Amino acid sequence: MRSLLLCLVACFASEVLGAPQDYDPNDAMFMIASIQLDRQAHHLPTLASDQGLLCAAQTHAFDIGARKACSHKGKYGISFMHRAKKCGTILLLGSEIIGCGSPFEIETMRKFKKLLYNKGYSKIGCDSFRDYWVCIFGQ
């Protein structure tokens, strides 16, 4: 049921945002599921998938993937907090991890242990486009 909900959120967001034809909404589900399993293995709580964070991650992934630009700044907002707010989620605390030019791998995420395993985060939104991926964690 949870994966169906994630798919519905990802599919809805991609339609609203006018996703490119080569976009795969399953990427978001895979990324979030991988992170959830890794956090569970470290006895950390599951993060709630947040539609605003998904939207913010997706718009940024579309932007940097289309431009092949590796940056936290983009045309949909100067920061992940700004993008999240534009998408309807106000964050008190958060962080963004981006990957550029290679597919998402949980091993890469583990390099950011302080962010990935932060007990203060309760929400997540991730997406990718053309091997440029974005994960936003928040509270």
N, C-alpha and C positions, 0 to 999 in steps of 0.2 A: 504494500500500500504506500509506504514512504517513497519508494522509487517511482511509483506512478505519479505521486504528487510532485516530486522533483521534475519529472518529465513534463508534466502539465505546466508547471511554472516556467521551465526553460523554453518549451514550445510557445507558450503564450508571449513571453518576453521577446522571443525572436521574431514573432509575427508583428508585434507592436513596433519593434525597432526596425523592421524591414531588413531582416537578416539576409546576407549574401547567399547565393544559391549553394555555395560549397560549404556552408556552415552545418555542423552536426550537433544538434542539441544533446545527444548522448554524452558528449565530452563533459558537460557540466555534471551530469549524474555520476560518471566514472570518477571524476576528480573529487567530488564531495564524498562519495562512498569510500574511496581510498583513504582520504583524510580521517573520516569517521572510524574506520577499522584501525588505523594507526593510533589514533587517540585512545580507542578502547583497549588496545594492547598495552598502553601505558596507564591504564586505570583512570582515564580522564572522562568527564561527561561528554555526551554527544552534543554537537552543536546543532541548533535549529537552522534549517535552510530559510533564508530571508529573501523575499522577493525583491526588495529594494537593493540588497547587496548583490543579488544575482544580476539585476538590471545594471548596476554600476560596474560590476565585473565584465558583463557582456559588452556594454558600450565601449569600455576601455580595450577589451580584447579585439573587438571589431576595428577600432581606431588604430591601435599599434600593429595589428596583424595586416591590415590593408596598406599601411604606410611602411611596414617593416622597420618600425622605430621602437627601440627599447627604452622606454621612459615611463616614469610614474605620472608625468604630466601629459595631458592629451586635450583634444579639441572638445571633449564632453565635460570638461571640468579640470581645474588646475590641480586637484588632489582627489584621493579616493573619498575623503570626507565630503567634499563638494559634490562629487558624482553621486554618492549615496543619498545625500540630501535632495538632489534633483530627482532621484528615483523614489523618494518617499520615506527613506530611513534616516533618522538622525542618530548619529553615533556619539556616545559619551567617551568611548575608548575604542581604538581600532588599529589595524595595520593592514598593509597590502603587500603581497608577494607577487612579483611578476617573473615570468620566464620568457625568454626570447630566442626563437630560432630552433628550438627542439621540442619534441613532444613532452607533455607533462609526465613526470615520474615522481613517485612518493619519495624516492631516495634523494632527489633534489630538494624537496620540501624539508626533509629532515635536517638540512644544513641550517635551517631557520628555526631551531628548537625553541628559542624563547617566544617566538610567535606561534608556532604550530602547537606547542604544548602549554600555552598560557591558560591557566585556570580561570582567568578573568573574562575570557571571551565566551559568549553564549550563542552567537550567530555566525553564519558563514554564507558566502556567495562566491561561486567560482565559475569561470567559463574560459574557453579558448577559441582561437581562430587562426588557422594557418600556422600552427606551432608557436603562437604567441599566447600565453595564458596568464590569467589573473585570478588570484584568490584574495578575498577581503574577509577579514575576521573582525568581529565587533561585539560591543556591549551596549 
